[in-house]
Amino acid sequence: MLSCRRTLLSQVIKKKRQAKTKTRRKKTLPSKTAAISKQQEVEIQDEEGEEGFNLKVSAPSHAHGVQPLGNLYLNPGSVNSRNTGLGNLQILSDELVLDILGLLGPSQLGFLAAASKSLYIFANHEPLWRNLVLEELQGGFLFNGSWKSTYIAARYSSLSTYPDGAKMRVRDFYSDYLFQSWLCANLEMKPEWLQRDNIVRKKGISVEEFVLSFEEPNKPVLLEGCIDNWSALKKWDRDYLIKECGDMRFSVGPVKMKLEEYFKYSDQVKEERPLYLFDPKFAEKVPVLASDYEVPAYFQEDLFSVLGNERPDYRWVIMGPAGSGSSFHIDPNSTSAWNAVIKGSKKWILFPPDVVPPGVHPSPDGAEVACPVSIIEWFMNFYGATKKWQKRPVECICRAGEVIFVPNGWWHLVINLEESIAITQNFVSRRNLLNVLDFLKRPNASELVSGTKDRVNLHDKLKNAIEANFPGTIDDLVEKAEEKKAQLKKVSFWDSVSDAQVGAFKFNF
């Protein structure tokens, strides 16, 4: 979570001191304005004094005039209307207040909004109304500029012309928590977040080279030119997809939406965590889409296919606006994956299995992962720390026509830099089969396994099917794995003749 008290207060004070000798920097936060305006630059310097953040050109000011808490300390005469409007509830954190309001329905939120200016702001917090829309309306809605106006238009047809712009601005309301959501939704990606590109790129390599250099050692690689024959690269624009998909609904977060509805949403949305279209059944729903692409040669072997219709979900079509994406995670069931960008571009950050990304806290059994609310929040607060790490992440921007190989067990984060469309598939080859089988037989497999209804028996089903279709394969792989372990443990000649304590040679007769 953004620590505005450090970044927005202490750094502003630092700037005021520096301004005595350097006048070229802009003032970070205005002393008597409701919020940072559309034209202003948010200059939040980190401890190394790097360039600040910039707002998107189209970014509006905060709808209700919420300011970061640091501004309050720059205005000694101001009183935080947040506290006066909450009364005895002011001792609660903003997060706890919103958790309580999240238990209420739309009518109760409407009544509370009329009680005080402070409660007006809390009761109009967009994520509250987003949850109401997604929980109550499912996919039956058309986005109408904001989640509150979307709910009202869907539930009360007589108010379908509810003016989304009619929002009251409150003076002297200071809250880091509420301001952060707006800030993360309206920040541009800093150039330094996009500069590092240290992934290995290959074009035209053989399958054998891919296996030996990347799949067996479990290393990521970006492959160029391997999907040039996909008709999807030329055909998959909005008009084509809407025409072919018609009224078919696709998985978008917890709901299902038509593509036309989703595109209307993505064109208007300005929020911290945009909804992401991520559908595992797109090929079954619209078979023509499956015919517009084919699995690249490097990933043809997929042993999960022996399960037929009982295999876990393995392929997805992915669509989303700029700023949408996936926060840090490891791909399901210990599989490897490939991700091909058809339209747009994506920023990738990957950490090897033995390195947990900063700000990410997996539970001991791996069943749950705690991480920042949004991807931008992670970049703001944790990306800079990776510069000093000995094991730095692998990074790249994957553009249309390129494919990234994500090895099993690697943590990865992905954010769309523009509206993007991609295909991704998870697979199991001989190089990874033993890892998958070990994963599926863990004591808590019923909690870890995903993409299938039968989580408990998946290990036995896969093992039996492999032995039936490829007799001896598992035994051969186990034997090779044991030989490899033995080689790693084998003492070399120099170790056998060297005395580690004195650093000299010794001879054994």
Secondary structure, DSSP 8 states (H G I E B T S, - for coil): ---HIIIIIIHHHHHHHHTTT--SS--SS-SSSSS--SS-------TT------B-TT----TT--B-HHHHHT-TT---HHHHHHGGGGGS-HHHHHHHHTTS-HHHHHHHHTT-HHHHHHHT-HHHHHHHIIIIITT-----SSHHHHHHHHH-GGGTT--TT-----TT-B-HHHHHHHHHHHB---HHHHH---S-EEES--HHHHIIIIITTT--EEEESTTTT-THHHH-SHHHHHHHHTT-EEEETTEEEEHHHHHHHHHH---SS---EEETTHHHH-HHHHHT----GGG---GGGGGGGGS---EEEEEE-TT-EEEEE--GGG-EEEEEEEESEEEEEEE-TT---TT-EE-TTSS-EE--SSHHHHHHHHGGGGGG-SS--EEEEEETTEEEEE-TT-EEEEEESSSEEEEEEEE--TTTHHHHHHHHTSTTHHHH--S-S--SSHHHHHHHHHHHHSTTHHHHHHHHHHHHHHHHHS--HHHHHEETTTTEE----
